[in-house]
Amino acid sequence: MMPKTVHALEELGTIELLGYTKVADNTYPNLVPVLSGLSAGELHDLCWQKKDKTFDECPLIWKNFSASGYRTAFAEDACAMTTFNYLKRGFRIQPTDYYLRPFCIASEKDIGNTHKLNANLCVGTRKTFDNLLTYAKKIVSQFSADPYFAMIWQASLTHDFFNYPQLGDESYYNLITYLYNERLMNKTALIVMSDHGMRWGSFRQTYQGRMEDSLPFVFLVLPRWWREKYRVAWTNLRRNTRSLTTAFDLHETLVDMINLENLEESRLKTRSRAMPKDNNLPRGISWFLPIPNYRTCTMAGIASHWCMCHNSYDVSAQDENLRDKAMFLVSELNNMLKKFVQCAILKLKEIKAAKAWRDEDEQSQLVDYTITIETEPGNAIFEGTIRYRSENKTNKLVGSVSRLNAYGKQSACVDEFNMRLYCYCL
């Protein structure tokens, strides 16, 4: 969909991490591990215990870069649904040296815009994402003589529309080409990534759509001199292109980029030898270390619902044992909604599809069922994974539940960002 952009990255010798797998449903819980090395739940317990609290106390990676003498920048478009502000309080104190949010809010408020679904696609005569890329271009140009960390996160073009990324191909290609031609990549590591694929819509309801949702893209470009200086790290990175990797690994990779002494050959070999040779692998492993090929989704912190390493088989929607699993999924949804009295009690309308697989690493006899159901009222389409243990005939929800169709204003009566996916307001 963006062939020119991919070609530009390939011309720079990019590495693509083909096994990169998301660890949660949407943007926030997939970026929190990148920025903190923690899961969303762990970050909640550590520094965001209440939803009316800000994120200022949280150990986000730009603080590490700042402490090491880097300038820092954080910029997002589509400011109504940014990572730390959608149904959250954001930051009380500006989190980075350069922060685009004040401009984002003012421009969307004071300039005429074209709004579709969740984002303003244009601000005045400019496309919203082009404003963001222009900001990125200015940062790289102005900071070229200094160490800097910049997180530029675009959502306006790609969040709601399956085919719209092609409209950004030329702009991204031009930016990457400009950075190369102006020799602005000589001291820069460039990561081009997504947090997840399309999460809802007709395509997401296909098996291919499910695969793409769970396997977002990640490209990493490093300067030629860097590859030659840190040859073992570069060799390990290339070896890991088909390894199972996650946002937790990316965080460890960023930590290594701050502490380049970690990438010296002797240090890498020592770290590699210290890696456990059994199931006790650390959850996060730097891409500059060899990631073992026996790593499983469980070891990597990936719930079964998001794991794409299974050999699954189709289960008929009419299977007599499947309805029990589907009813359990509905009951789990209703349990989550129990404290929200303004939300309707959901009922099973239809089982639309199901797949199953066995976990060969478990001694106990268990089967994971990924089931797609439709509920009423509201005709919501949900997908969840239920783990069935035959020895005690119990069901358990594994991971979160995905919403596969748009909820629009059906859930406007709740301000809990996770429950927006599930609630049907009375």
C-alpha positions as a LaTeX table, in Angstrom:
\begin{tabular}{lrrr}
\hline
Residue & $x$ (\AA) & $y$ (\AA) & $z$ (\AA) \\
\hline
Met1 & 0.00 & 0.00 & 0.00 \\
Met2 & 3.05 & 2.28 & 0.47 \\
Pro3 & 5.56 & 0.84 & $-2.03$ \\
Lys4 & 7.62 & 4.01 & $-2.49$ \\
Thr5 & 8.14 & 4.37 & 1.25 \\
Val6 & 9.21 & 0.74 & 1.60 \\
His7 & 11.56 & 1.14 & $-1.38$ \\
Ala8 & 13.16 & 4.21 & 0.21 \\
Leu9 & 13.73 & 2.28 & 3.44 \\
Glu10 & 15.19 & $-0.68$ & 1.55 \\
Glu11 & 17.60 & 1.65 & $-0.26$ \\
Leu12 & 18.89 & 2.66 & 3.18 \\
Gly13 & 19.51 & $-0.97$ & 4.14 \\
Thr14 & 16.58 & $-1.30$ & 6.51 \\
Ile15 & 15.92 & $-4.32$ & 8.69 \\
Glu16 & 12.28 & $-5.43$ & 8.96 \\
Leu17 & 11.25 & $-7.37$ & 12.06 \\
Leu18 & 8.77 & $-9.78$ & 10.47 \\
Gly19 & 7.86 & $-11.53$ & 13.74 \\
Tyr20 & 6.95 & $-8.34$ & 15.61 \\
Thr21 & 3.67 & $-9.09$ & 17.41 \\
Lys22 & 1.37 & $-6.78$ & 19.31 \\
Val23 & 0.80 & $-7.50$ & 23.00 \\
Ala24 & $-2.58$ & $-5.84$ & 23.51 \\
Asp25 & $-5.58$ & $-4.48$ & 21.65 \\
Asn26 & $-5.07$ & $-0.80$ & 20.86 \\
Thr27 & $-2.48$ & 1.96 & 20.79 \\
Tyr28 & $-2.03$ & 2.79 & 24.47 \\
Pro29 & $-1.22$ & $-0.72$ & 25.81 \\
Asn30 & 1.02 & $-1.41$ & 22.79 \\
Leu31 & 3.06 & 1.79 & 23.16 \\
Val32 & 3.38 & 1.70 & 26.95 \\
Pro33 & 5.79 & $-1.30$ & 26.74 \\
Val34 & 7.88 & 0.50 & 24.10 \\
Leu35 & 8.17 & 3.62 & 26.23 \\
Ser36 & 8.47 & 2.05 & 29.69 \\
Gly37 & 9.25 & $-1.67$ & 29.39 \\
Leu38 & 6.10 & $-2.29$ & 31.45 \\
Ser39 & 2.69 & $-3.61$ & 30.53 \\
Ala40 & $-0.23$ & $-1.20$ & 30.75 \\
Gly41 & $-1.35$ & $-2.93$ & 33.95 \\
Glu42 & 2.11 & $-2.64$ & 35.51 \\
Leu43 & 2.31 & 1.05 & 34.60 \\
His44 & $-1.13$ & 1.55 & 36.15 \\
Asp45 & 0.00 & 0.02 & 39.44 \\
Leu46 & 3.28 & 1.93 & 39.46 \\
Cys47 & 2.34 & 5.48 & 38.55 \\
Trp48 & $-1.20$ & 5.82 & 37.17 \\
Gln49 & $-3.36$ & 4.29 & 39.88 \\
Lys50 & $-6.36$ & 6.55 & 39.20 \\
Lys51 & $-7.76$ & 7.69 & 35.86 \\
Asp52 & $-7.79$ & 11.33 & 36.98 \\
Lys53 & $-4.03$ & 11.19 & 37.62 \\
Thr54 & $-1.50$ & 12.40 & 35.05 \\
Phe55 & 1.44 & 10.42 & 33.66 \\
Asp56 & 4.16 & 12.78 & 34.88 \\
Glu57 & 5.59 & 10.30 & 37.39 \\
Cys58 & 5.81 & 7.41 & 34.93 \\
Pro59 & 9.26 & 6.12 & 33.86 \\
Leu60 & 8.99 & 6.85 & 30.14 \\
Ile61 & 12.02 & 6.34 & 27.90 \\
Trp62 & 12.48 & 9.99 & 26.96 \\
Lys63 & 13.49 & 10.64 & 30.58 \\
Asn64 & 16.37 & 8.19 & 30.10 \\
Phe65 & 17.42 & 9.93 & 26.90 \\
Ser66 & 17.19 & 13.34 & 28.56 \\
Ala67 & 19.34 & 12.19 & 31.48 \\
Ser68 & 21.96 & 11.07 & 28.94 \\
Gly69 & 22.15 & 14.51 & 27.34 \\
Tyr70 & 19.67 & 14.10 & 24.49 \\
Arg71 & 17.13 & 16.66 & 23.37 \\
Thr72 & 13.68 & 15.08 & 23.41 \\
Ala73 & 10.54 & 15.59 & 21.35 \\
Phe74 & 7.07 & 14.02 & 21.35 \\
Ala75 & 4.55 & 14.78 & 18.63 \\
Glu76 & 1.20 & 13.27 & 17.66 \\
Asp77 & $-1.54$ & 14.33 & 15.27 \\
Ala78 & $-5.28$ & 13.62 & 15.70 \\
Cys79 & $-5.05$ & 15.30 & 19.10 \\
Ala80 & $-8.52$ & 14.18 & 20.24 \\
Met81 & $-7.31$ & 10.58 & 20.49 \\
Thr82 & $-3.62$ & 10.84 & 21.35 \\
Thr83 & $-1.92$ & 8.10 & 23.35 \\
Phe84 & $-1.98$ & 9.67 & 26.81 \\
Asn85 & $-4.98$ & 11.97 & 26.38 \\
Tyr86 & $-7.85$ & 9.89 & 24.99 \\
Leu87 & $-10.11$ & 9.59 & 28.08 \\
Lys88 & $-6.98$ & 10.21 & 30.17 \\
Arg89 & $-5.39$ & 13.26 & 31.80 \\
Gly90 & $-2.16$ & 13.34 & 29.82 \\
Phe91 & 0.70 & 15.33 & 31.36 \\
Arg92 & 0.57 & 18.25 & 33.79 \\
Ile93 & 4.15 & 19.22 & 32.94 \\
Gln94 & 5.42 & 19.22 & 29.36 \\
Pro95 & 6.89 & 15.70 & 29.05 \\
Thr96 & 9.66 & 16.44 & 26.53 \\
Asp97 & 11.77 & 19.43 & 25.52 \\
Tyr98 & 9.66 & 19.86 & 22.41 \\
Tyr99 & 5.96 & 18.94 & 22.52 \\
Leu100 & 3.52 & 19.41 & 19.65 \\
Arg101 & 0.24 & 19.02 & 21.54 \\
Pro102 & $-0.40$ & 22.75 & 22.18 \\
Phe103 & $-0.07$ & 23.43 & 18.44 \\
Cys104 & $-2.20$ & 20.39 & 17.62 \\
Ile105 & $-5.07$ & 21.55 & 19.84 \\
Ala106 & $-4.91$ & 25.19 & 18.74 \\
Ser107 & $-4.72$ & 24.41 & 15.03 \\
Glu108 & $-7.62$ & 21.95 & 15.10 \\
Lys109 & $-9.72$ & 24.36 & 17.18 \\
Asp110 & $-9.01$ & 27.64 & 15.38 \\
Ile111 & $-8.61$ & 26.55 & 11.75 \\
Gly112 & $-11.32$ & 25.00 & 9.62 \\
Asn113 & $-10.92$ & 21.27 & 9.23 \\
Thr114 & $-12.24$ & 18.18 & 7.49 \\
His115 & $-13.37$ & 15.69 & 10.13 \\
Lys116 & $-14.15$ & 12.04 & 9.46 \\
Leu117 & $-14.89$ & 9.47 & 12.17 \\
Asn118 & $-12.21$ & 10.00 & 14.84 \\
Ala119 & $-9.77$ & 12.45 & 13.27 \\
Asn120 & $-9.39$ & 15.71 & 11.41 \\
Leu121 & $-7.94$ & 14.68 & 8.06 \\
Cys122 & $-7.12$ & 18.24 & 7.05 \\
Val123 & $-6.43$ & 21.47 & 8.91 \\
Gly124 & $-7.12$ & 24.31 & 6.52 \\
Thr125 & $-5.64$ & 23.33 & 3.17 \\
Arg126 & $-3.01$ & 21.04 & 4.69 \\
Lys127 & $-3.38$ & 17.36 & 5.42 \\
Thr128 & $-3.01$ & 16.79 & 9.16 \\
Phe129 & $-0.36$ & 14.11 & 8.80 \\
Asp130 & 1.68 & 16.39 & 6.50 \\
Asn131 & 1.87 & 18.94 & 9.32 \\
Leu132 & 3.29 & 16.20 & 11.52 \\
Leu133 & 5.87 & 15.13 & 8.94 \\
Thr134 & 6.89 & 18.77 & 8.43 \\
Tyr135 & 7.48 & 19.01 & 12.17 \\
Ala136 & 9.58 & 15.83 & 12.04 \\
Lys137 & 11.61 & 17.28 & 9.18 \\
Lys138 & 12.29 & 20.46 & 11.16 \\
Ile139 & 13.37 & 18.51 & 14.24 \\
Val140 & 15.85 & 16.37 & 12.33 \\
Ser141 & 17.22 & 19.37 & 10.43 \\
Gln142 & 17.59 & 21.64 & 13.45 \\
Phe143 & 18.98 & 19.01 & 15.82 \\
Ser144 & 21.44 & 17.42 & 13.40 \\
Ala145 & 24.46 & 18.54 & 15.44 \\
Asp146 & 23.07 & 17.30 & 18.77 \\
Pro147 & 21.94 & 13.94 & 20.14 \\
Tyr148 & 18.15 & 13.79 & 20.20 \\
Phe149 & 15.25 & 11.39 & 20.69 \\
Ala150 & 12.05 & 12.15 & 18.81 \\
Met151 & 8.83 & 10.17 & 18.89 \\
Ile152 & 6.58 & 11.18 & 16.00 \\
Trp153 & 3.27 & 9.29 & 16.04 \\
Gln154 & 0.78 & 9.59 & 13.17 \\
Ala155 & $-2.83$ & 8.41 & 13.43 \\
Ser156 & $-5.01$ & 10.79 & 11.42 \\
Leu157 & $-4.47$ & 9.08 & 8.07 \\
Thr158 & $-4.39$ & 5.44 & 9.08 \\
His159 & $-6.57$ & 4.95 & 12.15 \\
Asp160 & $-10.01$ & 4.71 & 10.56 \\
Phe161 & $-9.58$ & 3.99 & 6.87 \\
Phe162 & $-8.13$ & 0.77 & 5.50 \\
Asn163 & $-7.03$ & 2.21 & 2.13 \\
Tyr164 & $-5.91$ & 5.69 & 3.19 \\
Pro165 & $-2.23$ & 4.85 & 3.90 \\
Gln166 & $-1.60$ & 4.95 & 0.15 \\
Leu167 & $-2.41$ & 8.68 & 0.27 \\
Gly168 & 0.62 & 9.19 & 2.50 \\
Asp169 & 3.10 & 7.17 & 0.44 \\
Glu170 & 4.51 & 10.14 & $-1.48$ \\
Ser171 & 4.87 & 12.27 & 1.67 \\
Tyr172 & 6.70 & 9.59 & 3.65 \\
Tyr173 & 8.88 & 8.78 & 0.65 \\
Asn174 & 9.80 & 12.45 & 0.24 \\
Leu175 & 10.67 & 12.79 & 3.93 \\
Ile176 & 12.92 & 9.72 & 4.00 \\
Thr177 & 14.60 & 10.72 & 0.73 \\
Tyr178 & 15.17 & 14.25 & 2.06 \\
Leu179 & 16.78 & 12.93 & 5.25 \\
Tyr180 & 19.14 & 10.76 & 3.21 \\
Asn181 & 20.03 & 13.37 & 0.58 \\
Glu182 & 20.77 & 15.99 & 3.24 \\
Arg183 & 23.00 & 13.50 & 5.11 \\
Leu184 & 20.77 & 13.71 & 8.17 \\
Met185 & 20.79 & 9.93 & 8.64 \\
Asn186 & 24.52 & 9.62 & 9.32 \\
Lys187 & 24.10 & 9.78 & 13.09 \\
Thr188 & 20.49 & 8.66 & 13.31 \\
Ala189 & 18.67 & 5.41 & 14.03 \\
Leu190 & 15.30 & 5.54 & 12.28 \\
Ile191 & 12.44 & 3.30 & 13.45 \\
Val192 & 9.34 & 3.23 & 11.27 \\
Met193 & 6.62 & 1.21 & 12.94 \\
Ser194 & 2.97 & 0.63 & 13.72 \\
Asp195 & 1.31 & $-0.51$ & 16.93 \\
His196 & $-1.28$ & $-2.82$ & 15.35 \\
Gly197 & $-3.14$ & $-3.43$ & 12.12 \\
Met198 & $-6.71$ & $-2.43$ & 11.29 \\
Arg199 & $-8.73$ & $-3.37$ & 14.37 \\
Trp200 & $-12.25$ & $-3.23$ & 13.00 \\
Gly201 & $-14.22$ & $-3.40$ & 9.77 \\
Ser202 & $-15.02$ & $-6.09$ & 7.25 \\
Phe203 & $-11.37$ & $-6.87$ & 6.47 \\
Arg204 & $-10.56$ & $-7.39$ & 10.16 \\
Gln205 & $-13.26$ & $-10.06$ & 10.29 \\
Thr206 & $-11.22$ & $-12.22$ & 7.89 \\
Tyr207 & $-8.33$ & $-14.46$ & 8.92 \\
Gln208 & $-5.90$ & $-12.31$ & 6.92 \\
Gly209 & $-7.22$ & $-9.26$ & 8.73 \\
Arg210 & $-6.64$ & $-10.93$ & 12.07 \\
Met211 & $-3.07$ & $-11.77$ & 11.06 \\
Glu212 & $-2.34$ & $-8.20$ & 9.99 \\
Asp213 & $-3.89$ & $-6.79$ & 13.16 \\
Ser214 & $-1.57$ & $-8.89$ & 15.33 \\
Leu215 & 1.57 & $-8.42$ & 13.19 \\
Pro216 & 2.26 & $-4.68$ & 12.76 \\
Phe217 & 5.28 & $-3.63$ & 10.73 \\
Val218 & 8.60 & $-2.45$ & 12.17 \\
Phe219 & 11.58 & $-1.21$ & 10.14 \\
Leu220 & 14.93 & $-0.16$ & 11.64 \\
Val221 & 17.55 & 1.82 & 9.70 \\
Leu222 & 21.06 & 2.25 & 11.10 \\
Pro223 & 24.02 & 4.16 & 9.58 \\
Arg224 & 26.60 & 2.17 & 7.63 \\
Trp225 & 29.44 & 3.16 & 9.98 \\
Trp226 & 27.36 & 1.92 & 12.94 \\
Arg227 & 26.86 & $-1.49$ & 11.31 \\
Glu228 & 30.63 & $-1.79$ & 10.82 \\
Lys229 & 31.53 & $-0.61$ & 14.32 \\
Tyr230 & 29.01 & $-2.85$ & 16.09 \\
Arg231 & 29.22 & $-5.90$ & 13.84 \\
Val232 & 28.01 & $-8.46$ & 16.36 \\
Ala233 & 25.00 & $-6.32$ & 17.24 \\
Trp234 & 24.25 & $-5.89$ & 13.52 \\
Thr235 & 24.61 & $-9.62$ & 12.89 \\
Asn236 & 22.24 & $-10.39$ & 15.75 \\
Leu237 & 19.73 & $-7.84$ & 14.49 \\
Arg238 & 19.74 & $-9.38$ & 11.02 \\
Arg239 & 19.37 & $-12.84$ & 12.53 \\
Asn240 & 16.32 & $-11.66$ & 14.48 \\
Thr241 & 14.35 & $-10.56$ & 11.41 \\
Arg242 & 12.21 & $-13.71$ & 11.64 \\
Ser243 & 12.28 & $-14.06$ & 15.42 \\
Leu244 & 9.26 & $-13.58$ & 17.67 \\
Thr245 & 9.59 & $-10.03$ & 19.00 \\
Thr246 & 7.46 & $-7.48$ & 20.84 \\
Ala247 & 7.28 & $-3.95$ & 22.17 \\
Phe248 & 9.06 & $-5.13$ & 25.32 \\
Asp249 & 12.05 & $-6.04$ & 23.14 \\
Leu250 & 11.96 & $-2.68$ & 21.39 \\
His251 & 12.21 & $-0.96$ & 24.77 \\
Glu252 & 15.33 & $-2.97$ & 25.63 \\
Thr253 & 16.73 & $-2.05$ & 22.20 \\
Leu254 & 16.22 & 1.65 & 22.94 \\
Val255 & 17.97 & 1.22 & 26.29 \\
Asp256 & 20.94 & $-0.29$ & 24.43 \\
Met257 & 20.99 & 2.68 & 22.06 \\
Ile258 & 21.40 & 4.99 & 25.04 \\
Asn259 & 24.14 & 2.79 & 26.54 \\
Leu260 & 26.30 & 1.95 & 23.54 \\
Glu261 & 28.87 & 0.22 & 25.72 \\
Asn262 & 26.30 & $-2.59$ & 25.89 \\
Leu263 & 26.92 & $-3.18$ & 22.18 \\
Glu264 & 30.65 & $-3.80$ & 22.36 \\
Glu265 & 31.49 & $-7.31$ & 21.14 \\
Ser266 & 32.75 & $-8.62$ & 24.48 \\
Arg267 & 29.76 & $-7.23$ & 26.35 \\
Leu268 & 27.27 & $-8.71$ & 23.87 \\
Lys269 & 28.90 & $-12.12$ & 24.09 \\
Thr270 & 28.78 & $-11.99$ & 27.89 \\
Arg271 & 25.10 & $-11.03$ & 27.80 \\
Ser272 & 24.34 & $-13.79$ & 25.29 \\
Arg273 & 26.02 & $-16.43$ & 27.45 \\
Ala274 & 24.04 & $-15.20$ & 30.46 \\
Met275 & 20.74 & $-15.70$ & 28.64 \\
Pro276 & 18.75 & $-18.56$ & 30.25 \\
Lys277 & 18.66 & $-21.68$ & 28.10 \\
Asp278 & 15.18 & $-22.70$ & 29.25 \\
Asn279 & 11.70 & $-21.24$ & 29.59 \\
Asn280 & 12.92 & $-18.53$ & 31.98 \\
Leu281 & 13.82 & $-16.07$ & 29.25 \\
Pro282 & 13.38 & $-12.39$ & 30.14 \\
Arg283 & 10.19 & $-10.88$ & 28.74 \\
Gly284 & 12.14 & $-8.16$ & 26.96 \\
Ile285 & 15.24 & $-9.01$ & 24.91 \\
Ser286 & 17.18 & $-6.39$ & 22.96 \\
Trp287 & 17.16 & $-6.87$ & 19.20 \\
Phe288 & 20.96 & $-6.62$ & 19.38 \\
Leu289 & 21.08 & $-9.96$ & 21.22 \\
Pro290 & 20.28 & $-13.31$ & 19.58 \\
Ile291 & 16.64 & $-14.09$ & 20.36 \\
Pro292 & 16.27 & $-17.87$ & 20.89 \\
Asn293 & 14.22 & $-19.71$ & 18.30 \\
Tyr294 & 12.49 & $-21.68$ & 21.05 \\
Arg295 & 10.87 & $-18.52$ & 22.41 \\
Thr296 & 7.09 & $-18.83$ & 22.67 \\
Cys297 & 4.34 & $-16.25$ & 22.93 \\
Thr298 & 3.98 & $-17.03$ & 26.63 \\
Met299 & 7.68 & $-16.35$ & 27.23 \\
Ala300 & 7.45 & $-13.08$ & 25.27 \\
Gly301 & 4.42 & $-11.75$ & 27.17 \\
Ile302 & 1.98 & $-12.24$ & 24.28 \\
Ala303 & $-1.48$ & $-13.47$ & 25.25 \\
Ser304 & $-2.78$ & $-16.41$ & 23.23 \\
His305 & $-5.44$ & $-14.16$ & 21.69 \\
Trp306 & $-2.76$ & $-12.18$ & 19.83 \\
Cys307 & $-0.33$ & $-15.01$ & 19.15 \\
Met308 & 0.09 & $-15.95$ & 15.49 \\
Cys309 & 2.45 & $-18.89$ & 16.08 \\
His310 & $-0.31$ & $-21.51$ & 16.27 \\
Asn311 & $-1.39$ & $-24.20$ & 13.84 \\
Ser312 & $-5.11$ & $-23.61$ & 14.21 \\
Tyr313 & $-8.09$ & $-25.39$ & 12.73 \\
Asp314 & $-11.62$ & $-24.22$ & 11.96 \\
Val315 & $-14.44$ & $-25.13$ & 14.31 \\
Ser316 & $-17.98$ & $-25.24$ & 12.98 \\
Ala317 & $-20.29$ & $-22.58$ & 14.40 \\
Gln318 & $-22.76$ & $-25.42$ & 14.93 \\
Asp319 & $-20.34$ & $-27.44$ & 17.09 \\
Glu320 & $-22.26$ & $-28.45$ & 20.21 \\
Asn321 & $-19.32$ & $-27.67$ & 22.49 \\
Leu322 & $-18.73$ & $-24.22$ & 21.02 \\
Arg323 & $-21.90$ & $-22.56$ & 22.28 \\
Asp324 & $-20.78$ & $-23.06$ & 25.88 \\
Lys325 & $-17.54$ & $-21.19$ & 25.09 \\
Ala326 & $-19.46$ & $-18.41$ & 23.32 \\
Met327 & $-21.84$ & $-18.00$ & 26.26 \\
Phe328 & $-18.84$ & $-17.83$ & 28.59 \\
Leu329 & $-17.37$ & $-15.04$ & 26.45 \\
Val330 & $-20.63$ & $-13.07$ & 26.71 \\
Ser331 & $-20.70$ & $-13.58$ & 30.48 \\
Glu332 & $-17.13$ & $-12.23$ & 30.72 \\
Leu333 & $-18.18$ & $-9.13$ & 28.79 \\
Asn334 & $-21.14$ & $-8.62$ & 31.11 \\
Asn335 & $-18.90$ & $-9.04$ & 34.15 \\
Met336 & $-16.65$ & $-6.27$ & 32.84 \\
Leu337 & $-19.69$ & $-4.04$ & 32.32 \\
Lys338 & $-21.31$ & $-4.86$ & 35.67 \\
Lys339 & $-20.34$ & $-1.64$ & 37.42 \\
Phe340 & $-21.62$ & 0.49 & 34.54 \\
Val341 & $-25.37$ & 0.51 & 35.18 \\
Gln342 & $-25.92$ & 2.68 & 32.12 \\
Cys343 & $-24.82$ & $-0.21$ & 29.86 \\
Ala344 & $-27.18$ & $-2.91$ & 28.61 \\
Ile345 & $-26.74$ & $-6.57$ & 29.53 \\
Leu346 & $-25.43$ & $-8.25$ & 26.38 \\
Lys347 & $-26.91$ & $-11.42$ & 24.94 \\
Leu348 & $-25.52$ & $-13.83$ & 22.37 \\
Lys349 & $-27.12$ & $-13.29$ & 18.98 \\
Glu350 & $-24.90$ & $-15.43$ & 16.74 \\
Ile351 & $-21.65$ & $-17.38$ & 16.62 \\
Lys352 & $-20.01$ & $-16.17$ & 13.42 \\
Ala353 & $-16.71$ & $-18.10$ & 13.32 \\
Ala354 & $-14.25$ & $-20.01$ & 15.47 \\
Lys355 & $-10.75$ & $-21.45$ & 15.36 \\
Ala356 & $-8.98$ & $-23.67$ & 17.86 \\
Trp357 & $-5.49$ & $-24.93$ & 18.65 \\
Arg358 & $-3.71$ & $-26.94$ & 21.31 \\
Asp359 & $-0.78$ & $-25.60$ & 23.32 \\
Glu360 & 1.83 & $-28.32$ & 22.89 \\
Asp361 & 4.04 & $-26.86$ & 25.61 \\
Glu362 & 1.47 & $-27.43$ & 28.35 \\
Gln363 & 1.36 & $-30.73$ & 30.19 \\
Ser364 & $-2.33$ & $-30.33$ & 30.92 \\
Gln365 & $-4.84$ & $-30.95$ & 28.16 \\
Leu366 & $-6.03$ & $-27.55$ & 27.04 \\
Val367 & $-7.50$ & $-26.07$ & 23.89 \\
Asp368 & $-7.70$ & $-22.37$ & 22.99 \\
Tyr369 & $-10.77$ & $-21.28$ & 21.05 \\
Thr370 & $-10.80$ & $-17.93$ & 19.26 \\
Ile371 & $-14.48$ & $-17.17$ & 18.75 \\
Thr372 & $-16.19$ & $-14.39$ & 16.80 \\
Ile373 & $-19.68$ & $-13.58$ & 18.06 \\
Glu374 & $-22.43$ & $-11.02$ & 17.51 \\
Thr375 & $-24.32$ & $-9.68$ & 20.52 \\
Glu376 & $-27.50$ & $-7.74$ & 21.09 \\
Pro377 & $-28.58$ & $-5.07$ & 21.62 \\
Gly378 & $-26.32$ & $-3.10$ & 19.29 \\
Asn379 & $-25.17$ & $-5.86$ & 16.93 \\
Ala380 & $-21.60$ & $-5.62$ & 18.20 \\
Ile381 & $-19.11$ & $-8.12$ & 16.79 \\
Phe382 & $-16.56$ & $-9.36$ & 19.30 \\
Glu383 & $-13.62$ & $-11.73$ & 19.11 \\
Gly384 & $-12.19$ & $-13.41$ & 22.18 \\
Thr385 & $-10.01$ & $-16.39$ & 23.05 \\
Ile386 & $-11.30$ & $-18.91$ & 25.58 \\
Arg387 & $-8.94$ & $-21.48$ & 27.09 \\
Tyr388 & $-10.65$ & $-24.78$ & 27.91 \\
Arg389 & $-9.02$ & $-27.26$ & 30.29 \\
Ser390 & $-10.43$ & $-30.72$ & 29.81 \\
Glu391 & $-9.19$ & $-32.18$ & 33.10 \\
Asn392 & $-11.45$ & $-29.89$ & 35.15 \\
Lys393 & $-13.77$ & $-28.67$ & 32.36 \\
Thr394 & $-13.12$ & $-24.97$ & 33.01 \\
Asn395 & $-13.10$ & $-21.97$ & 30.69 \\
Lys396 & $-10.86$ & $-18.92$ & 31.00 \\
Leu397 & $-10.66$ & $-15.71$ & 28.98 \\
Val398 & $-7.14$ & $-15.28$ & 27.58 \\
Gly399 & $-6.12$ & $-11.72$ & 26.74 \\
Ser400 & $-8.65$ & $-8.98$ & 26.07 \\
Val401 & $-11.73$ & $-9.05$ & 23.84 \\
Ser402 & $-11.51$ & $-7.37$ & 20.43 \\
Arg403 & $-14.32$ & $-5.25$ & 18.99 \\
Leu404 & $-14.43$ & $-5.91$ & 15.24 \\
Asn405 & $-17.00$ & $-3.35$ & 14.12 \\
Ala406 & $-17.31$ & 0.35 & 14.83 \\
Tyr407 & $-19.15$ & 1.35 & 17.99 \\
Gly408 & $-19.74$ & 4.98 & 17.03 \\
Lys409 & $-21.78$ & 6.69 & 19.76 \\
Gln410 & $-23.23$ & 3.45 & 21.18 \\
Ser411 & $-20.91$ & 3.71 & 24.18 \\
Ala412 & $-20.77$ & 7.48 & 24.65 \\
Cys413 & $-22.26$ & 7.17 & 28.15 \\
Val414 & $-19.03$ & 5.70 & 29.62 \\
Asp415 & $-15.70$ & 7.49 & 30.06 \\
Glu416 & $-13.64$ & 4.35 & 30.73 \\
Phe417 & $-11.53$ & 4.03 & 27.59 \\
Asn418 & $-11.51$ & 0.21 & 27.58 \\
Met419 & $-15.25$ & $-0.09$ & 28.17 \\
Arg420 & $-16.03$ & 2.07 & 25.14 \\
Leu421 & $-15.43$ & $-1.09$ & 23.11 \\
Tyr422 & $-18.07$ & $-3.13$ & 24.92 \\
Cys423 & $-20.84$ & $-0.91$ & 26.30 \\
Tyr424 & $-24.21$ & $-0.40$ & 24.63 \\
Cys425 & $-25.77$ & 2.60 & 26.35 \\
Leu426 & $-29.35$ & 2.28 & 27.54 \\
\hline
\end{tabular}
